[in-house]
Amino acid sequence: MQNEELISKLKEIIAPYIQDEDAFKNLSENTDFVKDLKINSANLVDIILDIEDEFDIRLENEDMEKMLDVKAVMEIVNTKLAN
């Protein structure tokens, strides 16, 4: 999947949970969910579940632990979709 397409889908998933609108407008691969978007850990779990549903993938605990920024999510989703 192309990075732009993936970021677009991630923005749709993340949008309901963000606490920092300015950081969300400037979302990039380097955006951190907790530090930049101010998303709490409970909402991070919701985002992970939404990602699983959106891309029809199953994430393991070690995948979830790495999903702290947009770049990590993109790498994990692309790896899962390639399998």
DONU-13933 format. One record per atom (N, C-alpha, C): x, z, y; residue in three letters; chain; atom name; residue number from 1. Coordinates in Angstrom, 3 decimals, decimal comma. Layout:
[[X; Z; Y]; 'ALA'; 'A'; 'CA'; NUM]
...
//
This chain:
[[0,839; 0,000; -1,176]; 'MET'; 'A'; 'N'; 1]
[[0,000; 0,000; 0,000]; 'MET'; 'A'; 'CA'; 1]
[[0,887; 0,000; 1,244]; 'MET'; 'A'; 'C'; 1]
[[0,504; -0,760; 2,236]; 'GLN'; 'A'; 'N'; 2]
[[1,265; -0,833; 3,482]; 'GLN'; 'A'; 'CA'; 2]
[[1,212; 0,500; 4,223]; 'GLN'; 'A'; 'C'; 2]
[[2,316; 0,843; 4,895]; 'ASN'; 'A'; 'N'; 3]
[[2,381; 2,120; 5,609]; 'ASN'; 'A'; 'CA'; 3]
[[1,286; 2,265; 6,656]; 'ASN'; 'A'; 'C'; 3]
[[1,007; 1,191; 7,418]; 'GLU'; 'A'; 'N'; 4]
[[-0,010; 1,267; 8,470]; 'GLU'; 'A'; 'CA'; 4]
[[-1,382; 1,561; 7,865]; 'GLU'; 'A'; 'C'; 4]
[[-1,683; 0,895; 6,751]; 'GLU'; 'A'; 'N'; 5]
[[-2,970; 1,098; 6,080]; 'GLU'; 'A'; 'CA'; 5]
[[-3,075; 2,531; 5,557]; 'GLU'; 'A'; 'C'; 5]
[[-2,003; 3,013; 4,981]; 'LEU'; 'A'; 'N'; 6]
[[-1,986; 4,368; 4,432]; 'LEU'; 'A'; 'CA'; 6]
[[-2,126; 5,403; 5,547]; 'LEU'; 'A'; 'C'; 6]
[[-1,414; 5,225; 6,640]; 'ILE'; 'A'; 'N'; 7]
[[-1,528; 6,155; 7,768]; 'ILE'; 'A'; 'CA'; 7]
[[-2,948; 6,139; 8,320]; 'ILE'; 'A'; 'C'; 7]
[[-3,558; 4,977; 8,396]; 'SER'; 'A'; 'N'; 8]
[[-4,929; 4,866; 8,878]; 'SER'; 'A'; 'CA'; 8]
[[-5,894; 5,658; 7,997]; 'SER'; 'A'; 'C'; 8]
[[-5,741; 5,531; 6,691]; 'LYS'; 'A'; 'N'; 9]
[[-6,605; 6,277; 5,765]; 'LYS'; 'A'; 'CA'; 9]
[[-6,338; 7,777; 5,868]; 'LYS'; 'A'; 'C'; 9]
[[-5,074; 8,145; 6,002]; 'LEU'; 'A'; 'N'; 10]
[[-4,734; 9,567; 6,135]; 'LEU'; 'A'; 'CA'; 10]
[[-5,325; 10,147; 7,411]; 'LEU'; 'A'; 'C'; 10]
[[-5,325; 9,378; 8,489]; 'LYS'; 'A'; 'N'; 11]
[[-5,910; 9,858; 9,750]; 'LYS'; 'A'; 'CA'; 11]
[[-7,392; 10,169; 9,574]; 'LYS'; 'A'; 'C'; 11]
[[-8,098; 9,315; 8,844]; 'GLU'; 'A'; 'N'; 12]
[[-9,521; 9,552; 8,591]; 'GLU'; 'A'; 'CA'; 12]
[[-9,729; 10,847; 7,810]; 'GLU'; 'A'; 'C'; 12]
[[-8,862; 11,079; 6,831]; 'ILE'; 'A'; 'N'; 13]
[[-8,970; 12,275; 5,991]; 'ILE'; 'A'; 'CA'; 13]
[[-8,628; 13,535; 6,790]; 'ILE'; 'A'; 'C'; 13]
[[-7,599; 13,458; 7,600]; 'ILE'; 'A'; 'N'; 14]
[[-7,085; 14,617; 8,330]; 'ILE'; 'A'; 'CA'; 14]
[[-7,944; 14,984; 9,542]; 'ILE'; 'A'; 'C'; 14]
[[-8,579; 14,008; 10,158]; 'ALA'; 'A'; 'N'; 15]
[[-9,284; 14,197; 11,436]; 'ALA'; 'A'; 'CA'; 15]
[[-10,188; 15,434; 11,513]; 'ALA'; 'A'; 'C'; 15]
[[-11,010; 15,729; 10,489]; 'PRO'; 'A'; 'N'; 16]
[[-11,906; 16,894; 10,619]; 'PRO'; 'A'; 'CA'; 16]
[[-11,181; 18,245; 10,678]; 'PRO'; 'A'; 'C'; 16]
[[-9,910; 18,276; 10,298]; 'TYR'; 'A'; 'N'; 17]
[[-9,202; 19,547; 10,147]; 'TYR'; 'A'; 'CA'; 17]
[[-8,189; 19,851; 11,259]; 'TYR'; 'A'; 'C'; 17]
[[-7,923; 18,897; 12,130]; 'ILE'; 'A'; 'N'; 18]
[[-6,854; 19,097; 13,113]; 'ILE'; 'A'; 'CA'; 18]
[[-7,232; 20,110; 14,175]; 'ILE'; 'A'; 'C'; 18]
[[-6,228; 20,771; 14,711]; 'GLN'; 'A'; 'N'; 19]
[[-6,411; 21,736; 15,792]; 'GLN'; 'A'; 'CA'; 19]
[[-5,692; 21,283; 17,063]; 'GLN'; 'A'; 'C'; 19]
[[-4,842; 20,254; 16,959]; 'ASP'; 'A'; 'N'; 20]
[[-4,085; 19,774; 18,114]; 'ASP'; 'A'; 'CA'; 20]
[[-4,353; 18,281; 18,298]; 'ASP'; 'A'; 'C'; 20]
[[-5,257; 17,968; 19,206]; 'GLU'; 'A'; 'N'; 21]
[[-5,702; 16,588; 19,422]; 'GLU'; 'A'; 'CA'; 21]
[[-4,566; 15,676; 19,885]; 'GLU'; 'A'; 'C'; 21]
[[-3,693; 16,176; 20,750]; 'ASP'; 'A'; 'N'; 22]
[[-2,587; 15,355; 21,252]; 'ASP'; 'A'; 'CA'; 22]
[[-1,630; 14,965; 20,132]; 'ASP'; 'A'; 'C'; 22]
[[-1,296; 15,918; 19,284]; 'ALA'; 'A'; 'N'; 23]
[[-0,401; 15,626; 18,156]; 'ALA'; 'A'; 'CA'; 23]
[[-1,053; 14,619; 17,209]; 'ALA'; 'A'; 'C'; 23]
[[-2,363; 14,728; 17,041]; 'PHE'; 'A'; 'N'; 24]
[[-3,081; 13,806; 16,156]; 'PHE'; 'A'; 'CA'; 24]
[[-3,039; 12,379; 16,709]; 'PHE'; 'A'; 'C'; 24]
[[-3,180; 12,242; 18,020]; 'LYS'; 'A'; 'N'; 25]
[[-3,131; 10,906; 18,643]; 'LYS'; 'A'; 'CA'; 25]
[[-1,787; 10,244; 18,422]; 'LYS'; 'A'; 'C'; 25]
[[-0,736; 11,042; 18,332]; 'ASN'; 'A'; 'N'; 26]
[[0,620; 10,527; 18,151]; 'ASN'; 'A'; 'CA'; 26]
[[1,092; 10,649; 16,707]; 'ASN'; 'A'; 'C'; 26]
[[0,155; 10,729; 15,764]; 'LEU'; 'A'; 'N'; 27]
[[0,491; 10,906; 14,352]; 'LEU'; 'A'; 'CA'; 27]
[[1,450; 9,826; 13,871]; 'LEU'; 'A'; 'C'; 27]
[[2,501; 10,250; 13,197]; 'SER'; 'A'; 'N'; 28]
[[3,493; 9,332; 12,635]; 'SER'; 'A'; 'CA'; 28]
[[3,968; 9,908; 11,306]; 'SER'; 'A'; 'C'; 28]
[[4,919; 9,225; 10,696]; 'GLU'; 'A'; 'N'; 29]
[[5,460; 9,708; 9,419]; 'GLU'; 'A'; 'CA'; 29]
[[6,074; 11,093; 9,562]; 'GLU'; 'A'; 'C'; 29]
[[6,541; 11,427; 10,751]; 'ASN'; 'A'; 'N'; 30]
[[7,230; 12,699; 10,971]; 'ASN'; 'A'; 'CA'; 30]
[[6,302; 13,845; 11,357]; 'ASN'; 'A'; 'C'; 30]
[[5,009; 13,590; 11,429]; 'THR'; 'A'; 'N'; 31]
[[4,060; 14,627; 11,816]; 'THR'; 'A'; 'CA'; 31]
[[3,917; 15,668; 10,707]; 'THR'; 'A'; 'C'; 31]
[[4,088; 16,920; 11,075]; 'ASP'; 'A'; 'N'; 32]
[[3,946; 18,046; 10,155]; 'ASP'; 'A'; 'CA'; 32]
[[2,523; 18,589; 10,281]; 'ASP'; 'A'; 'C'; 32]
[[1,855; 18,778; 9,155]; 'PHE'; 'A'; 'N'; 33]
[[0,465; 19,228; 9,177]; 'PHE'; 'A'; 'CA'; 33]
[[0,288; 20,601; 9,814]; 'PHE'; 'A'; 'C'; 33]
[[1,154; 21,536; 9,469]; 'VAL'; 'A'; 'N'; 34]
[[1,010; 22,904; 9,959]; 'VAL'; 'A'; 'CA'; 34]
[[1,603; 23,054; 11,358]; 'VAL'; 'A'; 'C'; 34]
[[2,847; 22,628; 11,539]; 'LYS'; 'A'; 'N'; 35]
[[3,529; 22,835; 12,821]; 'LYS'; 'A'; 'CA'; 35]
[[2,950; 21,970; 13,931]; 'LYS'; 'A'; 'C'; 35]
[[2,688; 20,693; 13,653]; 'ASP'; 'A'; 'N'; 36]
[[2,235; 19,784; 14,706]; 'ASP'; 'A'; 'CA'; 36]
[[0,719; 19,758; 14,873]; 'ASP'; 'A'; 'C'; 36]
[[-0,006; 19,647; 13,760]; 'LEU'; 'A'; 'N'; 37]
[[-1,459; 19,508; 13,834]; 'LEU'; 'A'; 'CA'; 37]
[[-2,199; 20,840; 13,777]; 'LEU'; 'A'; 'C'; 37]
[[-1,435; 21,928; 13,494]; 'LYS'; 'A'; 'N'; 38]
[[-2,006; 23,283; 13,444]; 'LYS'; 'A'; 'CA'; 38]
[[-3,091; 23,419; 12,364]; 'LYS'; 'A'; 'C'; 38]
[[-2,889; 22,738; 11,239]; 'ILE'; 'A'; 'N'; 39]
[[-3,837; 22,812; 10,131]; 'ILE'; 'A'; 'CA'; 39]
[[-3,478; 24,037; 9,280]; 'ILE'; 'A'; 'C'; 39]
[[-4,473; 24,864; 8,967]; 'ASN'; 'A'; 'N'; 40]
[[-4,180; 26,063; 8,177]; 'ASN'; 'A'; 'CA'; 40]
[[-4,106; 25,726; 6,687]; 'ASN'; 'A'; 'C'; 40]
[[-3,617; 26,660; 5,915]; 'SER'; 'A'; 'N'; 41]
[[-3,366; 26,402; 4,494]; 'SER'; 'A'; 'CA'; 41]
[[-4,643; 26,108; 3,711]; 'SER'; 'A'; 'C'; 41]
[[-5,745; 26,744; 4,079]; 'ALA'; 'A'; 'N'; 42]
[[-7,012; 26,465; 3,381]; 'ALA'; 'A'; 'CA'; 42]
[[-7,450; 25,024; 3,626]; 'ALA'; 'A'; 'C'; 42]
[[-7,316; 24,572; 4,858]; 'ASN'; 'A'; 'N'; 43]
[[-7,670; 23,184; 5,162]; 'ASN'; 'A'; 'CA'; 43]
[[-6,698; 22,200; 4,540]; 'ASN'; 'A'; 'C'; 43]
[[-5,449; 22,616; 4,371]; 'LEU'; 'A'; 'N'; 44]
[[-4,466; 21,752; 3,713]; 'LEU'; 'A'; 'CA'; 44]
[[-4,899; 21,479; 2,273]; 'LEU'; 'A'; 'C'; 44]
[[-5,455; 22,471; 1,618]; 'VAL'; 'A'; 'N'; 45]
[[-5,987; 22,288; 0,265]; 'VAL'; 'A'; 'CA'; 45]
[[-7,143; 21,287; 0,284]; 'VAL'; 'A'; 'C'; 45]
[[-8,021; 21,412; 1,279]; 'ASP'; 'A'; 'N'; 46]
[[-9,131; 20,453; 1,411]; 'ASP'; 'A'; 'CA'; 46]
[[-8,607; 19,033; 1,603]; 'ASP'; 'A'; 'C'; 46]
[[-7,574; 18,896; 2,418]; 'ILE'; 'A'; 'N'; 47]
[[-6,982; 17,575; 2,656]; 'ILE'; 'A'; 'CA'; 47]
[[-6,424; 17,004; 1,360]; 'ILE'; 'A'; 'C'; 47]
[[-5,743; 17,835; 0,589]; 'ILE'; 'A'; 'N'; 48]
[[-5,176; 17,377; -0,684]; 'ILE'; 'A'; 'CA'; 48]
[[-6,283; 16,909; -1,623]; 'ILE'; 'A'; 'C'; 48]
[[-7,368; 17,664; -1,698]; 'LEU'; 'A'; 'N'; 49]
[[-8,499; 17,257; -2,548]; 'LEU'; 'A'; 'CA'; 49]
[[-9,105; 15,947; -2,056]; 'LEU'; 'A'; 'C'; 49]
[[-9,216; 15,797; -0,735]; 'ASP'; 'A'; 'N'; 50]
[[-9,743; 14,554; -0,162]; 'ASP'; 'A'; 'CA'; 50]
[[-8,822; 13,376; -0,465]; 'ASP'; 'A'; 'C'; 50]
[[-7,519; 13,605; -0,434]; 'ILE'; 'A'; 'N'; 51]
[[-6,549; 12,541; -0,757]; 'ILE'; 'A'; 'CA'; 51]
[[-6,712; 12,127; -2,209]; 'ILE'; 'A'; 'C'; 51]
[[-6,867; 13,104; -3,096]; 'GLU'; 'A'; 'N'; 52]
[[-7,082; 12,774; -4,509]; 'GLU'; 'A'; 'CA'; 52]
[[-8,316; 11,890; -4,674]; 'GLU'; 'A'; 'C'; 52]
[[-9,393; 12,256; -4,014]; 'ASP'; 'A'; 'N'; 53]
[[-10,639; 11,482; -4,119]; 'ASP'; 'A'; 'CA'; 53]
[[-10,495; 10,092; -3,508]; 'ASP'; 'A'; 'C'; 53]
[[-9,909; 10,021; -2,325]; 'GLU'; 'A'; 'N'; 54]
[[-9,786; 8,744; -1,612]; 'GLU'; 'A'; 'CA'; 54]
[[-8,975; 7,718; -2,399]; 'GLU'; 'A'; 'C'; 54]
[[-7,877; 8,176; -2,997]; 'PHE'; 'A'; 'N'; 55]
[[-6,975; 7,254; -3,676]; 'PHE'; 'A'; 'CA'; 55]
[[-7,136; 7,270; -5,193]; 'PHE'; 'A'; 'C'; 55]
[[-8,079; 8,056; -5,690]; 'ASP'; 'A'; 'N'; 56]
[[-8,346; 8,173; -7,119]; 'ASP'; 'A'; 'CA'; 56]
[[-7,068; 8,499; -7,889]; 'ASP'; 'A'; 'C'; 56]
[[-6,385; 9,547; -7,426]; 'ILE'; 'A'; 'N'; 57]
[[-5,152; 10,008; -8,074]; 'ILE'; 'A'; 'CA'; 57]
[[-5,292; 11,500; -8,373]; 'ILE'; 'A'; 'C'; 57]
[[-4,453; 12,001; -9,249]; 'ARG'; 'A'; 'N'; 58]
[[-4,392; 13,430; -9,542]; 'ARG'; 'A'; 'CA'; 58]
[[-3,026; 13,932; -9,118]; 'ARG'; 'A'; 'C'; 58]
[[-3,027; 14,988; -8,336]; 'LEU'; 'A'; 'N'; 59]
[[-1,786; 15,554; -7,833]; 'LEU'; 'A'; 'CA'; 59]
[[-1,437; 16,815; -8,598]; 'LEU'; 'A'; 'C'; 59]
[[-0,179; 16,926; -8,966]; 'GLU'; 'A'; 'N'; 60]
[[0,314; 18,109; -9,669]; 'GLU'; 'A'; 'CA'; 60]
[[0,682; 19,177; -8,640]; 'GLU'; 'A'; 'C'; 60]
[[0,833; 20,411; -9,093]; 'ASN'; 'A'; 'N'; 61]
[[1,184; 21,509; -8,178]; 'ASN'; 'A'; 'CA'; 61]
[[2,464; 21,214; -7,410]; 'ASN'; 'A'; 'C'; 61]
[[3,479; 20,652; -8,092]; 'GLU'; 'A'; 'N'; 62]
[[4,736; 20,375; -7,392]; 'GLU'; 'A'; 'CA'; 62]
[[4,560; 19,297; -6,326]; 'GLU'; 'A'; 'C'; 62]
[[3,629; 18,364; -6,540]; 'ASP'; 'A'; 'N'; 63]
[[3,317; 17,366; -5,509]; 'ASP'; 'A'; 'CA'; 63]
[[2,696; 18,048; -4,301]; 'ASP'; 'A'; 'C'; 63]
[[1,738; 18,912; -4,566]; 'MET'; 'A'; 'N'; 64]
[[1,013; 19,593; -3,492]; 'MET'; 'A'; 'CA'; 64]
[[1,945; 20,449; -2,636]; 'MET'; 'A'; 'C'; 64]
[[2,908; 21,084; -3,279]; 'GLU'; 'A'; 'N'; 65]
[[3,850; 21,945; -2,550]; 'GLU'; 'A'; 'CA'; 65]
[[4,711; 21,140; -1,582]; 'GLU'; 'A'; 'C'; 65]
[[4,914; 19,860; -1,864]; 'LYS'; 'A'; 'N'; 66]
[[5,744; 19,002; -1,018]; 'LYS'; 'A'; 'CA'; 66]
[[4,953; 18,361; 0,116]; 'LYS'; 'A'; 'C'; 66]
[[3,643; 18,414; 0,053]; 'MET'; 'A'; 'N'; 67]
[[2,802; 17,681; 0,998]; 'MET'; 'A'; 'CA'; 67]
[[2,625; 18,432; 2,306]; 'MET'; 'A'; 'C'; 67]
[[3,696; 18,553; 3,057]; 'LEU'; 'A'; 'N'; 68]
[[3,665; 19,300; 4,307]; 'LEU'; 'A'; 'CA'; 68]
[[3,693; 18,392; 5,528]; 'LEU'; 'A'; 'C'; 68]
[[4,085; 17,136; 5,340]; 'ASP'; 'A'; 'N'; 69]
[[4,094; 16,198; 6,456]; 'ASP'; 'A'; 'CA'; 69]
[[3,604; 14,833; 5,986]; 'ASP'; 'A'; 'C'; 69]
[[3,361; 13,968; 6,934]; 'VAL'; 'A'; 'N'; 70]
[[2,785; 12,663; 6,630]; 'VAL'; 'A'; 'CA'; 70]
[[3,711; 11,847; 5,726]; 'VAL'; 'A'; 'C'; 70]
[[5,001; 11,889; 5,983]; 'LYS'; 'A'; 'N'; 71]
[[5,948; 11,107; 5,189]; 'LYS'; 'A'; 'CA'; 71]
[[5,911; 11,515; 3,712]; 'LYS'; 'A'; 'C'; 71]
[[5,885; 12,811; 3,448]; 'ALA'; 'A'; 'N'; 72]
[[5,842; 13,292; 2,062]; 'ALA'; 'A'; 'CA'; 72]
[[4,556; 12,842; 1,376]; 'ALA'; 'A'; 'C'; 72]
[[3,435; 12,921; 2,086]; 'VAL'; 'A'; 'N'; 73]
[[2,161; 12,482; 1,514]; 'VAL'; 'A'; 'CA'; 73]
[[2,220; 11,000; 1,186]; 'VAL'; 'A'; 'C'; 73]
[[2,773; 10,206; 2,093]; 'MET'; 'A'; 'N'; 74]
[[2,867; 8,758; 1,866]; 'MET'; 'A'; 'CA'; 74]
[[3,709; 8,445; 0,633]; 'MET'; 'A'; 'C'; 74]
[[4,836; 9,127; 0,498]; 'GLU'; 'A'; 'N'; 75]
[[5,713; 8,898; -0,656]; 'GLU'; 'A'; 'CA'; 75]
[[5,009; 9,272; -1,957]; 'GLU'; 'A'; 'C'; 75]
[[4,346; 10,408; -1,979]; 'ILE'; 'A'; 'N'; 76]
[[3,666; 10,874; -3,192]; 'ILE'; 'A'; 'CA'; 76]
[[2,504; 9,957; -3,546]; 'ILE'; 'A'; 'C'; 76]
[[1,684; 9,580; -2,558]; 'VAL'; 'A'; 'N'; 77]
[[0,549; 8,686; -2,821]; 'VAL'; 'A'; 'CA'; 77]
[[1,052; 7,350; -3,338]; 'VAL'; 'A'; 'C'; 77]
[[2,062; 6,783; -2,702]; 'ASN'; 'A'; 'N'; 78]
[[2,585; 5,485; -3,153]; 'ASN'; 'A'; 'CA'; 78]
[[3,156; 5,570; -4,558]; 'ASN'; 'A'; 'C'; 78]
[[3,828; 6,673; -4,878]; 'THR'; 'A'; 'N'; 79]
[[4,369; 6,854; -6,228]; 'THR'; 'A'; 'CA'; 79]
[[3,235; 6,926; -7,256]; 'THR'; 'A'; 'C'; 79]
[[2,198; 7,701; -6,931]; 'LYS'; 'A'; 'N'; 80]
[[1,054; 7,840; -7,855]; 'LYS'; 'A'; 'CA'; 80]
[[0,324; 6,513; -8,032]; 'LYS'; 'A'; 'C'; 80]
[[0,173; 5,752; -6,950]; 'LEU'; 'A'; 'N'; 81]
[[-0,535; 4,473; -7,048]; 'LEU'; 'A'; 'CA'; 81]
[[0,274; 3,448; -7,836]; 'LEU'; 'A'; 'C'; 81]
[[1,590; 3,590; -7,844]; 'ALA'; 'A'; 'N'; 82]
[[2,449; 2,651; -8,570]; 'ALA'; 'A'; 'CA'; 82]
[[2,429; 2,898; -10,074]; 'ALA'; 'A'; 'C'; 82]
[[2,041; 4,105; -10,474]; 'ASN'; 'A'; 'N'; 83]
[[2,030; 4,450; -11,912]; 'ASN'; 'A'; 'CA'; 83]
[[0,772; 3,978; -12,600]; 'ASN'; 'A'; 'C'; 83]
//
